[in-house]
Amino acid sequence: MNSNSIDAALMVKMFLAGAKNLEQKKEWINELNVFPVPDGDTGTNMTLTISSAADEVRKLDQISMESVSKAISSGSLRGARGNSGVILSQLFRGCSKIWRNEPAITPENTARAFRKAVETAYKAVMKPKEGTILTVAKAGCDKAEELASMDPDIEIEDMFRAIIDEMERVLNLTPEMLPVLKEAGVVDSGGQGLLQILKGCYNGFLGIEEEEEQQEEEVRRFGYRTEFILKNKEHISVERRLEFVSFLEEQGADVAAERCEEGLKVHINSDDPGVILSKALGYGYLSRIHVINNVERPQYPLHIFEETELEEAIADPKSDPEDTQEAPMPHKDVGFIAVSIGKGLGDIFRELGADYLIEGGQTMNPSTQDIMTAVDKVNADTVFIFPNNKNIILAAEQAQKMIEDKQIVVVPTKTIPQGITALLNYLPDKSAEENLELMREEVQNVKTVEITYSVRDTKIDDQTIHEGDIMGVGDSGIVAVGQDIQETALSSLARMVDEDSELISVYFGADMSEEDADALADRIREAFPDCEVEAASGGQPIYYYILSVE
């Protein structure tokens, strides 16, 4: 290929190829995550982010550098999930600021676009850390500028190949920059995700990837899209998940089986939903079943089937949706939004004054658009947002910048207990700025540990961990590993409780009974007699207990 520029049509093809390559590699990227916890993953978050942008690109009626650039920027900003997704959206935004004003992509403006991308992404992160996606992006930027300055007439194919090689070289160095990566024996997952996008774009440039029309034809070839949640009392191992995915890939196309709050979220295009659902029953039990006719696609949301409706769902997948309307919320001066999952935790936040709950958190990070939609539903002049997860704060701050008609206050709560403490300390007679400062101070006194299980073997924080081990995941890493849930919880608390500790809170999850929680609370009282101990139902999935010390 001897071309020195990329027009808008080729830009679309390359971008969609990049999105497709990331989607195909997302499970592999997920497995690079340092912490072996069954929660929201880098590959999934980045894929959902770029998919939002890809959807906007596909909707375009007219293709131009400006329209494509705007669609990529807007779609990714709104669809951004997790820290990796937000950073990716800012990289796209930076590139788009340059390319939207250009007639085509050239080596010269690629260097400028990459520089703008890196600057924009670094500004979005309060404390940028090297050895991450930012470092890999910067390596690509530096290489682009070097090549453009050395040879203004460089072929764009040669430029992109050299950029990818340099990004891959630096990605392989990330374990030397971050000790936690070296200990776990992995490279940075966000950097790997970015590299896979660039590799996909390059393949699209070379014409290796299939045209989007061919992809759509593959989907239309199958009669039904089947979606459901696969649950299991025990966690589904990586091996079992890959085994199930292999079966699905033999049955159809567009296969995904992603970890979510309740188990595995599955979707597939195939000709026989019954075969898919029957096979899935061998791995657990099913809920939230959708069966969609790809030939006669309905224009309304499909009914969601629960476990008790499984037989009817398989026999007759057609059902009319119920027409539900949310009552408008009365106007108020100040409103509150909290990110939470689990009925018990939701009830606690509502009792403390939360006006709207965004369902999500550890296992599915809400997007910037999800947060903006929630803000729109809260009829208040000032809206406080409690992300309650360190991987959601950037998305909340991105939503804050995009909302113009309300004052948005993002309280940087990193855990559920921090969110509860922050909301408890809201004072109506103080200004928004004063309350934010007060809440920031109070959450510093909250230590949190979450008790869950490991999804794979690894070594981290000087601890050897095996798949299925019980772990106590604290604010700064894994504090305890064991075989018993209660023993691991007590060991975790022993690392957190000190002479200043006064209150220990126990929020028990969906897999634990009230009797289990009471028994643990009694043991905690015995072990730490100087602390008051409170136990409450959280109802959260996957995390057996969320414990806090104040």
C-alpha positions as a printed Julia matrix, in Angstrom:
550×3 Matrix{Float64}:
   0.0     0.0    0.0
   1.46    3.37  -1.01
  -0.83    5.95   0.51
   0.21    8.9    2.63
  -3.2     9.92   3.92
  -6.35    8.39   5.38
  -9.73    9.79   4.36
 -12.9     9.73   6.46
 -14.22    6.5    4.94
 -10.99    4.65   5.7
 -10.91    6.23   9.15
 -14.32    4.66   9.85
 -13.15    1.24   8.66
 -10.02    1.45  10.79
 -11.85    2.59  13.9
 -14.47   -0.16  13.67
 -11.7    -2.72  13.09
  -9.94   -1.42  16.21
 -13.15   -1.74  18.23
 -13.68   -5.26  16.93
 -10.15   -6.36  17.79
 -10.5    -5.06  21.33
 -13.82   -6.85  21.74
 -12.24  -10.11  20.6
  -9.34   -9.7   23.04
 -11.3    -8.35  26.02
 -11.37  -11.59  28.05
  -7.64  -12.01  27.6
  -7.15   -8.39  28.73
  -9.46   -8.98  31.69
  -7.19  -11.79  32.83
  -4.28   -9.33  33.02
  -5.91   -7.46  35.91
  -3.6    -7.58  38.9
  -6.23   -8.33  41.52
  -7.86  -11.75  40.99
 -11.27  -10.51  42.11
 -14.55  -11.22  40.27
 -15.37   -7.58  39.59
 -15.45   -5.05  36.75
 -12.58   -5.67  34.34
 -10.38   -3.42  32.22
 -11.06   -5.25  28.96
 -14.81   -5.09  29.48
 -14.78   -1.42  30.46
 -12.64   -0.4   27.49
 -14.75   -2.5   25.11
 -18.0    -0.95  26.31
 -16.43    2.5   25.98
 -15.24    2.06  22.4
 -18.46    0.21  21.48
 -20.44    3.3   22.44
 -18.29    5.35  20.06
 -18.57    2.7   17.33
 -22.36    2.82  17.62
 -22.28    6.58  17.07
 -20.05    6.16  14.03
 -22.39    3.57  12.51
 -25.33    5.94  12.86
 -23.73    8.65  10.73
 -25.61    9.59   7.57
 -22.75   11.63   6.15
 -19.12   10.64   6.5
 -16.56   13.4    6.91
 -13.49   13.92   9.07
 -15.49   16.3   11.24
 -18.56   14.07  11.66
 -16.53   10.93  12.36
 -14.26   12.73  14.83
 -17.24   14.18  16.69
 -19.01   10.81  16.82
 -15.92    9.07  18.22
 -15.39   11.78  20.82
 -19.01   12.12  21.92
 -19.75    8.4   21.9
 -16.69    7.45  23.92
 -17.11   10.28  26.43
 -20.69    9.27  27.18
 -20.02    5.55  27.11
 -16.86    5.67  29.23
 -16.76    3.1   32.05
 -14.08    2.64  34.66
 -10.79    4.51  34.85
  -9.43    2.77  31.75
 -12.55    3.67  29.78
 -12.44    7.31  30.84
  -8.76    7.6   29.93
  -9.46    5.93  26.57
 -12.29    8.4   25.91
  -9.96   11.31  26.67
  -7.37    9.92  24.25
 -10.06    9.77  21.55
 -11.23   13.26  22.47
  -7.72   14.67  22.08
  -7.19   13.07  18.68
 -10.61   14.22  17.53
  -9.84   17.85  18.39
  -7.08   17.79  15.76
  -8.5    15.5   13.09
 -11.96   17.09  12.99
 -10.39   20.16  11.34
  -8.27   18.24   8.84
  -9.21   17.03   5.32
  -7.49   13.67   6.01
  -5.18   11.93   8.44
  -1.5    12.42   7.57
   1.78   11.64   9.33
   2.16   15.3   10.31
  -1.27   15.74  11.89
  -1.08   12.27  13.45
   1.86   13.49  15.51
  -0.15   16.54  16.59
  -3.26   14.47  17.29
  -1.36   11.98  19.43
   0.25   14.81  21.4
  -3.15   16.39  22.03
  -4.52   13.0   23.04
  -1.81   12.41  25.63
  -2.11   15.91  27.05
  -5.88   15.57  27.35
  -5.68   12.16  29.03
  -3.01   13.18  31.53
  -5.09   16.22  32.56
  -8.09   13.97  33.25
  -6.18   12.05  35.95
  -5.46   13.82  39.22
  -2.34   11.77  39.97
  -1.07   10.19  36.74
   0.89    7.0   37.35
   3.58    5.69  35.02
   3.48    2.07  33.97
  -0.15    2.38  32.9
  -2.16    3.06  29.74
  -0.92    6.66  29.94
   2.7     5.54  29.61
   1.9     3.36  26.6
  -0.03    6.21  24.95
   2.84    8.62  25.57
   5.28    6.17  23.97
   3.16    6.15  20.81
   2.98    9.94  20.84
   6.74   10.39  21.27
   7.41    7.96  18.42
   4.94    9.73  16.12
   6.61   13.09  16.75
  10.07   11.61  16.25
   9.13   10.01  12.93
   7.29   13.08  11.61
  10.21   15.37  12.42
  12.86   13.02  10.98
  11.02   12.35   7.71
   8.03   14.59   6.82
   7.35   12.35   3.81
   7.23    9.09   5.75
   4.6     6.64   4.53
   1.71    6.51   6.97
   1.77    2.71   6.92
   5.39    2.74   8.05
   4.58    5.32  10.7
   1.73    3.32  12.25
   3.78    0.13  12.22
   6.65    1.85  14.04
   4.25    3.42  16.55
   2.7     0.04  17.36
   6.12   -1.58  17.75
   7.22    1.18  20.15
   4.01    0.97  22.19
   4.43   -2.78  22.47
   8.05   -2.36  23.57
   7.08    0.07  26.31
   4.09   -2.04  27.34
   6.47   -4.93  28.0
   8.45   -2.6   30.29
   5.47   -1.69  32.48
   6.23   -4.45  35.02
   9.55   -2.69  35.68
   7.69    0.58  36.31
   5.02   -0.82  38.64
   6.19   -3.45  41.15
   2.64   -4.78  41.53
   2.65   -5.76  37.85
   6.0    -7.46  38.16
   4.89   -9.42  41.22
   1.74  -10.59  39.44
   3.71  -11.39  36.27
   1.57   -9.29  33.92
   1.8    -6.15  31.81
  -0.61   -3.26  32.31
  -4.07   -4.3   31.14
  -5.12   -0.8   30.04
  -1.98   -0.41  27.98
  -2.62   -3.79  26.39
  -6.16   -2.73  25.54
  -4.92    0.43  23.85
  -2.32   -1.54  21.9
  -4.99   -3.97  20.65
  -7.11   -1.07  19.42
  -4.16    0.3   17.44
  -3.37   -3.15  16.04
  -6.97   -3.54  14.94
  -6.9    -0.1   13.3
  -3.73   -1.05  11.47
  -5.3    -4.27  10.21
  -8.27   -2.22   9.03
  -5.88    0.06   7.16
  -4.3    -2.95   5.47
  -7.71   -4.39   4.61
  -7.2    -7.49   6.75
 -10.39   -7.0    8.78
 -13.78   -7.8    7.25
 -16.01   -4.96   6.18
 -18.69   -3.92   8.66
 -21.37   -5.0    6.19
 -19.99   -8.54   6.33
 -20.14   -8.49  10.12
 -23.78   -7.35  10.01
 -24.61  -10.05   7.5
 -23.14  -12.66   9.86
 -25.48  -11.45  12.6
 -28.55  -11.41  10.32
 -27.72  -14.95   9.17
 -28.89  -16.32  12.53
 -32.53  -16.21  13.49
 -32.36  -15.24  17.15
 -30.31  -13.26  19.62
 -30.41  -14.95  23.02
 -29.39  -13.13  26.2
 -29.47  -14.3   29.81
 -27.72  -14.3   33.16
 -26.1   -17.6   34.13
 -26.0   -17.98  37.91
 -24.27  -20.48  40.13
 -24.04  -20.9   43.88
 -20.29  -21.2   43.5
 -18.25  -18.93  41.23
 -17.79  -20.1   37.66
 -14.09  -20.74  37.04
 -12.17  -19.34  34.1
 -11.84  -22.85  32.66
 -15.58  -23.53  32.91
 -16.37  -20.16  31.37
 -14.01  -20.76  28.44
 -15.49  -24.25  27.99
 -18.99  -22.76  27.8
 -17.84  -20.02  25.41
 -16.3   -22.66  23.12
 -19.66  -24.41  22.93
 -21.42  -21.12  22.18
 -18.98  -20.27  19.4
 -19.85  -23.56  17.72
 -23.54  -22.66  17.82
 -23.54  -19.14  16.41
 -21.86  -15.73  16.31
 -21.38  -12.51  18.3
 -20.7   -14.53  21.46
 -19.99  -12.95  24.84
 -19.93  -14.37  28.36
 -18.88  -11.68  30.8
 -18.74  -11.72  34.57
 -21.4    -9.53  36.17
 -22.95   -8.99  39.59
 -25.04  -12.15  39.43
 -22.77  -14.54  37.54
 -22.18  -14.53  33.77
 -23.96  -12.22  31.35
 -24.31  -14.16  28.08
 -25.45  -13.2   24.59
 -25.24  -15.03  21.27
 -26.79  -14.96  17.8
 -27.94  -18.47  16.81
 -30.76  -20.38  15.16
 -31.86  -22.43  18.18
 -32.28  -20.61  21.52
 -33.53  -23.8   23.14
 -30.22  -25.6   22.6
 -28.33  -22.64  24.09
 -30.55  -22.4   27.16
 -30.57  -26.16  27.74
 -26.77  -26.32  27.64
 -26.52  -23.34  29.98
 -28.65  -25.14  32.56
 -25.8   -27.63  32.95
 -23.65  -24.82  34.35
 -26.13  -23.24  36.76
 -29.54  -21.63  36.63
 -30.83  -18.81  34.45
 -32.55  -15.48  34.87
 -33.33  -12.33  32.85
 -33.76  -14.27  29.62
 -34.18  -12.28  26.39
 -34.92  -14.01  23.09
 -35.0   -11.59  20.16
 -36.02  -12.43  16.6
 -33.26  -11.07  14.34
 -35.47  -11.21  11.28
 -38.53   -9.51  12.73
 -36.8    -7.37  15.32
 -39.32   -5.67  17.65
 -39.09   -1.92  18.12
 -39.83   -2.08  21.85
 -37.88   -3.37  24.86
 -38.4    -7.07  25.44
 -39.92   -8.47  28.61
 -37.36   -9.76  31.1
 -38.04  -13.28  32.29
 -37.14  -14.39  35.8
 -36.22  -17.92  36.95
 -39.84  -18.95  37.52
 -40.69  -18.17  33.92
 -37.9   -20.24  32.37
 -40.11  -22.91  30.76
 -42.5   -20.33  29.35
 -39.58  -18.27  28.04
 -38.14  -21.17  26.1
 -41.51  -22.24  24.77
 -42.79  -18.78  23.83
 -40.19  -16.01  23.76
 -42.73  -13.34  22.76
 -44.2   -11.04  25.36
 -45.42   -7.49  25.41
 -43.55   -5.12  27.71
 -45.34   -3.42  30.54
 -45.86    0.28  30.1
 -44.29    1.87  33.13
 -43.76    5.56  33.8
 -41.69    7.03  36.59
 -43.45    9.75  38.54
 -41.61   13.08  38.26
 -39.6    14.0   41.32
 -40.64   17.18  43.18
 -38.12   20.0   42.91
 -35.64   20.45  45.74
 -32.53   22.49  46.31
 -30.14   19.58  46.9
 -30.3    15.98  45.65
 -28.16   12.9   46.18
 -27.12   10.05  43.86
 -25.3     6.95  45.08
 -23.81    4.05  43.14
 -24.76    0.83  44.88
 -25.75   -2.79  44.34
 -27.82   -4.99  46.62
 -31.25   -4.33  48.16
 -29.97   -3.87  51.69
 -27.34   -1.31  50.71
 -29.9     0.45  48.54
 -32.31    0.69  51.47
 -29.56    2.15  53.65
 -28.74    4.86  51.12
 -32.42    5.71  50.66
 -32.91    5.98  54.41
 -30.0     8.4   54.52
 -31.61   10.59  51.86
 -30.38    9.31  48.49
 -32.82   10.36  45.77
 -31.54    8.02  43.07
 -29.47    4.84  43.04
 -27.32    3.82  40.1
 -27.13    0.04  40.12
 -23.56   -1.02  39.73
 -20.22   -0.74  41.44
 -17.59   -3.44  41.76
 -18.95   -5.8   39.14
 -20.28   -3.38  36.55
 -19.05    0.19  36.45
 -21.75    2.63  35.27
 -20.92    4.76  32.25
 -20.66    8.52  32.15
 -24.02    8.5   30.34
 -25.58    6.4   33.12
 -24.5     9.04  35.63
 -25.75   11.89  33.44
 -29.11   10.14  33.07
 -29.36    9.77  36.84
 -28.6    13.47  37.32
 -31.33   14.32  34.83
 -33.84   12.33  36.91
 -32.99   14.16  40.13
 -34.96   17.42  40.1
 -32.54   19.48  42.15
 -30.36   22.54  41.58
 -27.34   20.93  43.26
 -26.67   17.2   42.99
 -24.14   15.3   45.09
 -22.77   12.1   43.5
 -21.25    9.31  45.61
 -19.36    6.92  43.24
 -18.48    4.54  46.12
 -15.79    2.92  44.0
 -12.36    4.19  42.99
 -12.98    2.95  39.45
 -16.1     5.12  39.04
 -14.82    8.47  40.29
 -13.34    9.5   36.92
 -16.6     8.72  35.1
 -18.51   10.79  37.66
 -16.08   13.68  37.24
 -16.41   13.41  33.46
 -20.21   13.62  33.81
 -19.75   16.65  36.05
 -17.86   18.48  33.3
 -20.5    17.63  30.69
 -23.53   18.81  32.71
 -24.19   22.53  32.45
 -27.64   23.15  33.94
 -26.98   21.9   37.49
 -24.27   22.22  40.09
 -22.67   18.78  40.36
 -20.59   17.83  43.39
 -18.61   14.59  43.1
 -17.66   13.24  46.52
 -14.68   10.93  45.81
 -15.9     7.99  47.88
 -13.97    4.82  47.02
 -16.08    2.28  48.92
 -19.67    1.74  50.04
 -18.86    2.45  53.72
 -17.2     5.71  52.71
 -20.34    6.68  50.82
 -22.53    5.91  53.82
 -20.3     7.95  56.12
 -20.19   10.86  53.67
 -23.97   10.99  53.32
 -24.39   10.73  57.11
 -22.27   13.84  57.53
 -24.19   16.09  55.13
 -25.26   19.32  56.87
 -28.19   21.25  55.26
 -27.04   24.6   56.67
 -23.62   24.35  54.99
 -22.77   25.25  51.39
 -22.0    22.6   48.78
 -18.31   23.46  48.99
 -18.29   23.25  52.78
 -20.11   19.91  52.74
 -17.68   18.51  50.19
 -14.73   19.45  52.36
 -16.42   18.0   55.46
 -17.23   14.74  53.68
 -13.7    14.44  52.32
 -12.35   14.73  55.87
 -14.78   12.2   57.32
 -14.2     9.47  54.73
 -10.5     9.56  55.51
 -11.39    7.96  58.84
 -13.12    4.99  57.19
 -11.14    1.8   56.53
 -12.82   -0.81  54.33
 -12.18   -4.45  53.53
 -14.24   -6.62  51.19
 -14.35  -10.38  51.6
 -14.56  -12.29  48.32
 -12.91  -15.16  46.43
 -10.06  -15.41  43.95
 -10.86  -16.2   40.32
  -7.34  -17.38  39.46
  -3.9   -18.24  40.8
  -1.57  -15.3   41.3
   0.98  -13.71  43.59
   0.38  -10.21  44.89
   1.2    -8.16  47.98
   3.72  -10.87  48.95
   0.93  -13.44  49.14
   0.5   -16.55  47.01
  -3.17  -16.89  46.07
  -4.94  -19.86  44.5
  -8.2   -19.9   42.59
 -11.07  -20.23  45.06
  -9.15  -18.82  48.03
 -11.02  -16.38  50.25
  -9.47  -12.9   50.25
  -9.81   -9.72  52.25
  -9.35   -6.82  49.82
  -8.54   -3.62  51.67
  -8.17   -0.01  50.63
  -4.59   -0.5   49.44
  -4.46   -4.17  48.53
  -5.05   -7.69  49.76
  -4.75   -7.84  53.54
  -5.63  -11.49  54.21
  -5.99  -14.81  52.38
  -7.54  -17.99  53.75
  -9.88  -20.9   53.2
 -12.68  -19.85  55.56
 -14.87  -16.77  55.12
 -15.19  -15.88  58.81
 -11.54  -16.54  59.61
 -10.42  -14.4   56.69
 -12.78  -11.62  57.79
 -11.35  -11.67  61.31
  -7.78  -11.75  60.03
  -8.54   -8.76  57.81
  -9.99   -6.77  60.7
  -6.95   -7.57  62.82
  -4.88   -5.67  60.23
  -7.21   -2.67  60.37
  -8.35   -2.16  63.96
  -6.13    0.05  66.12
  -6.4     1.9   69.43
  -8.41    4.71  67.82
 -11.03    2.4   66.27
 -14.53    2.79  67.7
 -17.03    1.25  65.26
 -16.97   -1.89  63.09
 -19.77   -2.25  60.54
 -20.64   -5.55  58.87
 -22.69   -5.58  55.64
 -23.45   -9.16  54.64
 -23.94  -10.14  51.02
 -26.5   -12.14  49.08
 -24.65  -15.41  49.67
 -24.61  -15.03  53.46
 -27.52  -15.51  55.87
 -28.44  -13.27  58.78
 -27.38  -16.12  61.09
 -23.95  -16.17  59.41
 -23.6   -12.41  59.9
 -24.72  -12.53  63.54
 -22.21  -15.28  64.25
 -19.44  -13.23  62.67
 -20.52  -10.11  64.57
 -20.34  -12.05  67.87
 -16.82  -13.22  67.07
 -15.81   -9.66  66.16
 -17.16   -8.37  69.49
 -15.15  -11.0   71.3
 -11.99  -10.22  69.35
 -12.34   -6.43  69.59
 -14.21   -5.66  72.83
 -13.44   -1.93  72.72
 -15.35   -1.46  69.43
 -19.06   -1.18  68.85
 -20.19   -3.7   66.22
 -23.18   -3.26  63.91
 -24.42   -5.8   61.34
 -26.8    -5.07  58.48
 -27.96   -6.78  55.3
 -26.22   -5.44  52.23
 -27.47   -7.96  49.71
 -24.46   -7.32  47.49
 -23.42  -10.09  45.07
 -19.99  -11.76  45.01
 -18.69   -9.98  48.12
 -19.58  -12.12  51.14
 -18.98   -9.23  53.52
 -18.14   -5.57  53.29
 -16.5    -4.55  56.57
 -15.61   -1.06  57.73
 -13.66    0.29  60.68
 -14.04    3.85  61.93
